[in-house]
């Protein structure tokens, strides 16, 4: 196993757990930790975003295809629509 792959696994696990704990702190009203939960969830999300440069460094670039704007528009409508 490559060092980058192990680092992706570790960061993904830690980031996912921190993000989940932060979201629980936000959503469980009895805990009364909404503001702290937002900070913890944001920290977990930042840890998860740290995986992107590691992933891009360890994987070779593929030949890029032209952008299908109809597909992009369908995604935007799907996200905004509901």
Backbone torsions as a table, in degrees:
resi	resn	phi	psi	omega
1	UNK	NA	136.4	-179.9
2	UNK	-76.8	154.9	-179.2
3	UNK	-62.1	-37.4	-179.5
4	UNK	-65.7	-38.6	-179.8
5	UNK	-65.5	-43.1	178.1
6	UNK	-63.4	-40.6	178.5
7	UNK	-64.7	-38.4	176.5
8	UNK	-62.5	-42.3	180.0
9	UNK	-64.4	-45.3	-178.4
10	UNK	-65.6	-47.5	179.4
11	UNK	-63.9	-38.1	178.5
12	UNK	-64.5	-40.8	179.4
13	UNK	-67.9	-49.7	-179.1
14	UNK	-64.6	-46.0	-179.8
15	UNK	-62.6	-41.0	178.7
16	UNK	-64.8	-42.3	178.9
17	UNK	-66.4	-43.8	179.8
18	UNK	-64.4	-42.3	178.2
19	UNK	-62.7	-43.6	-179.6
20	UNK	-65.2	-41.3	178.7
21	UNK	-64.7	-41.5	177.6
22	UNK	-62.6	-39.7	178.6
23	UNK	-68.3	-36.9	175.9
24	UNK	-63.6	-40.4	178.5
25	UNK	-62.9	-33.7	179.2
26	UNK	-73.8	-39.7	-167.6
27	UNK	-93.8	-18.5	178.5
28	UNK	-92.7	106.3	-171.7
29	UNK	-67.2	-28.4	-178.2
30	UNK	-65.4	-24.5	-178.4
31	UNK	-76.2	-24.9	-178.9
32	UNK	52.5	46.0	-179.0
33	UNK	-126.5	39.8	-174.4
34	UNK	-61.1	-51.0	-176.0
35	UNK	-63.9	-41.9	177.3
36	UNK	-66.1	-37.2	178.8
37	UNK	-63.2	-37.7	177.7
38	UNK	-63.6	-42.0	179.6
39	UNK	-64.9	-44.9	-178.9
40	UNK	-65.6	-42.7	178.8
41	UNK	-64.4	-38.7	177.0
42	UNK	-64.7	-40.4	176.7
43	UNK	-62.0	-43.4	176.9
44	UNK	-62.4	-38.9	178.8
45	UNK	-66.3	-38.4	177.8
46	UNK	-65.2	-39.9	176.6
47	UNK	-62.0	-41.3	178.1
48	UNK	-65.4	-35.6	178.1
49	UNK	-68.5	-23.0	178.2
50	UNK	-67.6	-15.2	179.5
51	UNK	-72.8	-29.3	-173.2
52	UNK	-58.8	-50.9	179.7
53	UNK	-64.8	-33.7	178.4
54	UNK	-66.2	-42.9	179.3
55	UNK	-63.3	-44.8	-177.3
56	UNK	-67.7	-30.6	179.2
57	UNK	-71.8	-36.8	-174.0
58	UNK	-86.0	-15.6	-179.5
59	UNK	-107.2	134.4	177.9
60	UNK	-70.0	149.3	178.9
61	UNK	-72.9	138.8	175.3
62	UNK	-95.5	162.1	176.9
63	UNK	-64.1	129.0	-176.9
64	UNK	-81.6	141.5	177.3
65	UNK	-95.2	159.6	174.6
66	UNK	-66.0	149.8	-177.3
67	UNK	-73.9	129.2	175.8
68	UNK	-89.8	98.8	-174.1
69	UNK	-68.4	-25.7	175.6
70	UNK	-65.2	-40.4	178.0
71	UNK	-65.7	-41.5	178.6
72	UNK	-63.9	-44.3	179.0
73	UNK	-62.6	-39.8	177.8
74	UNK	-62.4	-39.8	177.1
75	UNK	-65.1	-43.3	-179.6
76	UNK	-63.0	-44.3	178.6
77	UNK	-65.0	-38.9	178.4
78	UNK	-64.5	-35.6	179.8
79	UNK	-77.8	-43.4	-176.4
80	UNK	-79.5	-31.9	-172.8
81	UNK	-54.9	-50.9	-176.3
82	UNK	-67.0	NA	NA
